Amino acid sequence: MPSLLSLEEKWPIAFVQEYFPWREAEADLENAYQVLMILAGYNVLTKRPTLNWIDNLGTRAAVPYCAHGYGAYYTMSIFDRYHRDDISYEEGVDIIQKCIFELDKRLPISSGGYL
């Protein structure tokens, strides 16, 4: 691909003005990050908490529970087994403690502790 300086020497400035933003956009696409996101919130209309999974293409899915990364392979089975819609706060904390215990026991890398 020719450099911007060589384009200015050979072609009119109008072409160069169109070339530069296109090249910047192309560079952004080449260096783009793929991001997965968990978004939690509170719906004021239904007066209920919400949990959403957003993938790298921007697709949103409402989920009852979720996890990210390599640790999700270990924790999702615990969520599958113990999750209920009418769960209390103490039961939720107990499930998280089970997940942390499972990660400490089975995850092949050292976590360095949890908050």
The 8 nearest C-alpha neighbors of each residue, nearest first, counted from 0:
[[1, 2, 3, 22, 6, 5, 18, 4],
 [2, 0, 5, 3, 6, 4, 7, 18],
 [1, 3, 4, 5, 6, 0, 7, 19],
 [2, 4, 6, 5, 7, 1, 15, 19],
 [5, 3, 7, 6, 2, 8, 1, 9],
 [4, 6, 8, 7, 2, 3, 9, 1],
 [7, 5, 3, 9, 4, 8, 10, 15],
 [8, 6, 4, 5, 9, 10, 15, 3],
 [7, 9, 5, 6, 10, 4, 11, 3],
 [8, 10, 6, 7, 5, 11, 4, 12],
 [11, 9, 6, 7, 8, 12, 14, 15],
 [10, 12, 13, 14, 7, 15, 9, 8],
 [11, 13, 15, 14, 16, 7, 10, 6],
 [14, 12, 16, 15, 11, 17, 10, 18],
 [15, 13, 17, 12, 16, 11, 18, 10],
 [14, 16, 18, 12, 17, 13, 19, 7],
 [17, 15, 13, 14, 18, 19, 12, 20],
 [16, 18, 14, 15, 19, 20, 13, 21],
 [19, 17, 15, 21, 16, 20, 14, 22],
 [18, 20, 22, 21, 16, 17, 23, 15],
 [21, 19, 23, 22, 18, 24, 17, 16],
 [20, 22, 24, 18, 19, 23, 25, 17],
 [21, 23, 25, 19, 20, 24, 18, 26],
 [24, 22, 20, 26, 25, 21, 19, 27],
 [25, 23, 27, 21, 26, 22, 20, 28],
 [24, 26, 22, 28, 23, 27, 21, 29],
 [27, 25, 29, 23, 28, 24, 22, 30],
 [28, 26, 24, 30, 25, 29, 31, 23],
 [27, 29, 31, 25, 26, 30, 24, 32],
 [28, 30, 26, 27, 31, 25, 24, 32],
 [31, 29, 27, 28, 26, 32, 25, 33],
 [32, 30, 28, 29, 27, 33, 26, 34],
 [33, 31, 34, 30, 55, 28, 29, 27],
 [32, 34, 55, 31, 35, 56, 54, 30],
 [33, 35, 55, 32, 36, 54, 53, 56],
 [36, 34, 54, 55, 53, 33, 37, 52],
 [37, 35, 53, 52, 38, 34, 54, 55],
 [36, 38, 52, 51, 53, 39, 35, 50],
 [37, 39, 51, 50, 36, 52, 40, 53],
 [40, 38, 50, 49, 51, 37, 41, 48],
 [39, 41, 49, 48, 50, 42, 38, 51],
 [40, 42, 48, 49, 47, 43, 46, 39],
 [41, 43, 46, 47, 44, 45, 48, 49],
 [42, 44, 46, 45, 41, 47, 48, 40],
 [45, 43, 42, 46, 47, 41, 48, 49],
 [44, 46, 47, 42, 43, 48, 41, 49],
 [47, 45, 43, 42, 44, 41, 48, 49],
 [48, 46, 45, 42, 41, 49, 43, 44],
 [47, 49, 41, 40, 42, 50, 46, 39],
 [50, 48, 40, 41, 39, 47, 42, 51],
 [49, 51, 39, 62, 38, 61, 40, 63],
 [52, 50, 61, 38, 60, 62, 37, 39],
 [51, 53, 37, 60, 59, 36, 61, 38],
 [54, 52, 59, 36, 58, 57, 35, 37],
 [55, 53, 35, 57, 56, 58, 36, 52],
 [54, 56, 34, 35, 33, 57, 53, 58],
 [57, 55, 54, 58, 53, 33, 34, 35],
 [58, 56, 54, 55, 53, 59, 35, 34],
 [57, 59, 53, 54, 56, 60, 55, 52],
 [60, 58, 53, 52, 57, 51, 61, 54],
 [61, 59, 52, 51, 62, 53, 58, 50],
 [60, 62, 51, 50, 52, 59, 63, 49],
 [61, 63, 64, 51, 50, 60, 52, 65],
 [62, 64, 50, 61, 65, 84, 49, 82],
 [65, 63, 62, 78, 50, 66, 82, 75],
 [64, 66, 62, 67, 75, 63, 52, 37],
 [65, 67, 71, 75, 68, 74, 64, 70],
 [68, 66, 71, 70, 69, 65, 35, 37],
 [67, 69, 70, 71, 66, 72, 35, 73],
 [68, 70, 71, 72, 67, 73, 106, 66],
 [69, 71, 72, 73, 68, 74, 102, 67],
 [72, 70, 66, 74, 73, 67, 69, 68],
 [73, 71, 70, 74, 69, 75, 76, 68],
 [74, 72, 71, 70, 75, 76, 102, 101],
 [73, 75, 71, 77, 98, 76, 72, 70],
 [74, 76, 78, 77, 71, 73, 79, 72],
 [75, 77, 79, 78, 74, 80, 73, 72],
 [78, 76, 80, 74, 75, 79, 81, 98],
 [77, 79, 75, 82, 76, 81, 80, 74],
 [80, 78, 76, 77, 81, 82, 75, 64],
 [79, 81, 77, 78, 82, 76, 75, 83],
 [82, 80, 78, 79, 77, 83, 94, 76],
 [81, 83, 78, 79, 80, 84, 86, 64],
 [84, 82, 86, 85, 81, 63, 80, 79],
 [83, 85, 86, 82, 63, 87, 81, 64],
 [86, 84, 83, 87, 82, 88, 90, 91],
 [87, 85, 83, 84, 90, 91, 88, 82],
 [88, 86, 90, 89, 91, 85, 92, 84],
 [87, 89, 91, 90, 92, 86, 93, 85],
 [90, 88, 92, 91, 87, 93, 86, 94],
 [91, 89, 93, 87, 92, 88, 86, 94],
 [92, 90, 88, 94, 93, 89, 87, 95],
 [91, 93, 95, 89, 94, 90, 96, 88],
 [92, 94, 90, 96, 91, 95, 89, 97],
 [95, 93, 97, 91, 96, 92, 90, 98],
 [94, 96, 98, 92, 97, 93, 99, 91],
 [97, 95, 93, 99, 98, 94, 100, 92],
 [98, 96, 94, 100, 95, 99, 101, 93],
 [97, 99, 95, 101, 96, 74, 100, 102],
 [100, 98, 96, 102, 101, 97, 103, 95],
 [99, 101, 97, 103, 98, 102, 96, 104],
 [102, 100, 104, 98, 99, 103, 105, 97],
 [101, 103, 106, 99, 105, 104, 100, 98],
 [104, 102, 100, 101, 105, 106, 99, 110],
 [103, 105, 101, 102, 100, 106, 107, 99],
 [104, 106, 102, 103, 101, 107, 73, 100],
 [107, 105, 102, 108, 103, 104, 70, 109],
 [106, 108, 105, 109, 104, 102, 103, 110],
 [109, 107, 106, 110, 105, 103, 111, 102],
 [110, 108, 111, 107, 106, 103, 112, 102],
 [109, 111, 112, 108, 113, 103, 106, 102],
 [112, 110, 109, 113, 108, 103, 114, 102],
 [113, 111, 110, 114, 109, 103, 99, 102],
 [112, 114, 111, 110, 99, 103, 96, 102],
 [113, 112, 111, 99, 110, 96, 95, 92]]
